[in-house]
Amino acid sequence: MIAEQYVWFVWASAFLIPWALIFVRFPQHRQAMLKTSLLTAPFGLTEPIFVPSYWDPPSLFSLAQRTGFDIESVIFSFAIGGIGSVLVNVLRGNRLLPVSGRQRARSHHRYHGVALATPVLVFLPLYLLPWNPIYPGILAMFLGGVAHVLCRPDLRSKVLLGGMLFPLLYIVVFTGMHLSAPPGYMNRVWNYDALTGIVVMWIPLEELLFAISFGMYWSGVYEHFTWTRCAHE
């Protein structure tokens, strides 16, 4: 059993294991993983938005409780960003090719920047509403995934698969957290009074919804930024 103070650190770091395995095993995806992870890692600094309104996990040096920030969230954001960007490509054996100038000139690509910025554009006004901040976060990334598809229809299957596959990784890691944490840890950490209170196995419904929306948006973000498309090897 892991001491309560280290549960979040251990299982946030656990996401680095599949990250490292993919990075070593699939060198063709290293650039996408590293760039996306570096882009995602700073989002870990948004943790004060969610602590303690959404959850309040014991953290290293009690940083989350003293400042709202924690080291674990940066590690977690780094790992899931890289995994989310390439997971579908790895499993389907995709390689990336440049989008042709002819394709880029099509009318729906006029909204390229808007599609990428959709999560921010959606989250900011929804955050001001009187509800838990996890919900605008979920909606923002879900609509970001929809925007990917509207602007880049070729990413449809990758976005959908990302939304289905990423929660499976969450289930594995959260199962490990549940089995290794002190009794009652999961109930103490999440602010169920401000959430739906629905638990799937031992995972709050909101975590699974976050995983679905995250998988949808981040599965297509690298291709969108770099004007690349997926092709089967």
N, C-alpha and C positions, 0 to 999 in steps of 0.2 A: 504494500500500500504506500502511495506517495503522500508525503506531508502536504497538507492543504495549501500551504504557501507556494508550493512548487508545481501543483497540478497544471495550472494554466501555462507555465513556462515549459513543462515537459511536453504537453500535447500541442502547444503552438509550434514547438521545435520539431515535433513528430512529422509535421508537414514537410520539413526539409528532407526527410528520408525519400519519399517518392520524387521530390524535386531533384535530389542528387542522383537518384537512379536513372531518371529520364535524361538528365544532363550528361551523364557518363555514357549511357547506352546509345543515345541518339544524337551524335554530334551535329547533324544537319539542323537540329532545332535549338542548338545552344544560343545562337544570337537572339532568336525570338524570346527564349526563356529569360535570358539575362536582361535584355532591354525592358521587357514587360515587368519583370520583378522589380527592377530599379524604379520603374514608373509607379508601381503599385505600393512599394514600401512606405512612401510618405503618407499614404492614406491611414496608416497605423497611428499617425499623430492626431487623427480625428477622434480618438477614443474618449476625450472629455465630453463629446456630444452624447455618448452612450452610457457613461459611468457617472452616477449610479442609476440613471433613469431606466436603462434597459437591463444592465447587469452590473455586478460589482465583484469581480473575481479577485481573490487574494493574489498579490503579485510580488515579484522580486523587490525587496527593499520597501515593500508597501507603497510603491510609487503611485499605483492607481488610486489608492485611498487618500494619499497626501496631495497629489497633483492632478489626478485624472488621466495622466499619461502613464504608459508602461512600456517596457522593453518588449514584452511578449507580442503586443499588437503589431509592432514593426516587423518582427520575425514572421509572424503569421501572414501579414499582408504581402511581404516579399515572396513567401513560398507559394501562397495560393495564386498570386498573379502569374507567376511563371508556369505553374501547373495548368491553370485554367486556359492559358493562351495556346498551349500545344497539345493538351490531352487528346482531343479529337483527332488531330493530325497524326499523333503517334499511333493511336489504336486503328486508324483507317489506312495507315501507310501513305499519308499525303505528303507531297512536296510543294513548295511555294514557287510560283512563277509570276512574273510581272503582269499587271493588267495592261492591256494594249491601249495605245493612245485613242484608238477608235472607241473602245469601251468607256474610257474615262470621259469622253466627250458627250456621252449620253445624258439626256436631260435630268434623270433622277440623281446623277452624281453632283448636281448643283448643291445638294443638301449634305454633302460629305462632312463638312465641318459641324453642321447642326446635329447630324447623327452621332458623331463622336462626343459632342458636348451635351447630349440629351440628359445623361444622369445628373449633371450639375444644374442644368436649366430646370429640371423637374424637382430635384431635391430641395433647392433653396426656398421656393414658395411653399412647398408642402411641409417643410420643417416648421414653418411658422404656425401651422394649425395645431390645435390642442390634442395631440395624440403622441404616442411614444415614437421617438425618432427612428426606431428600426423600420417602421412601416413606410415612411417616405424613402428610406434607403432601399427597401425591397422594390417599391414601385419604380424608383428612379432607374435602377439597373434593369428591371424587367422591360421598361419602356425603351431603355438604351438598346437592349437586344432586339426589340421590335424595329427600332430605327435602323439598326444594322441591316436588317432584312429588307426594309423598304428602300434603302439607298443602295444596298448591295444584295440583290436577290440571289446571287451565286453563293452567298454565305448562309442561306436558309437552313440547309441540313446541318451545317456545323454549329449554328446557334442553337438549334433544337437539340442536337446531341449533347452539346455542352450543358444545357439545362437539365438533361437527364442523367448524365454521367457524374457531374461534380457532386451532387448530393450523395452518391454512393461512397465517395471518398470521405465526406463528412460523417456518414454513418459509421464507417470503420473507425475513424479517429475518436468520435464522441462515444462510441462503445468502449474503446480503450479508456477514455476518461472516466466513464461511469464505473467500470470494473476496478480501476486502480485508485480512485479517489476515496477519501473517508466517507462513511455512510452519511447520506443527507446532503452531500456537497452540491449536487445538481439543483436541489430545491433551495439551497441557501444563496446560490450565486445569481440566479436569474430573478428579476423583479416580476414575478408572476401576477402580482396585483395589477400591473399596468399592461399586461399582455392578455392574449386569449385564454391562457391557462391550459391550452391543449398540448398534450405531450404524446409524441409518437415514439413508442418504446420508452426511452428515457431522454429523448431529445425534444426540446421545445419546438413547436411547430414553426415559430419564427425563424429558427436556425435553418430548418430545411427550406423554407421559402427563400431565405437569403442565399442559400447554396444554389438553388435553382436559378434565381435571377442573376447571381454572380456568374454562374457557368454560362448563361446565355450571353451576357454582355462581353465578358473577357475572352470568350472563345473566339470572338471575331475582331477584337480590338487591334491586334497586331497587323492583320491583313488590311484593315481599314487605314491604319496609320501609314503603312508602307506601300499601299497600292499593289498588293500582291493577291493572288488567288490560289486556291487549293487544286492540286491535280494528283491523281492516284499514281503511285510509283509502279 
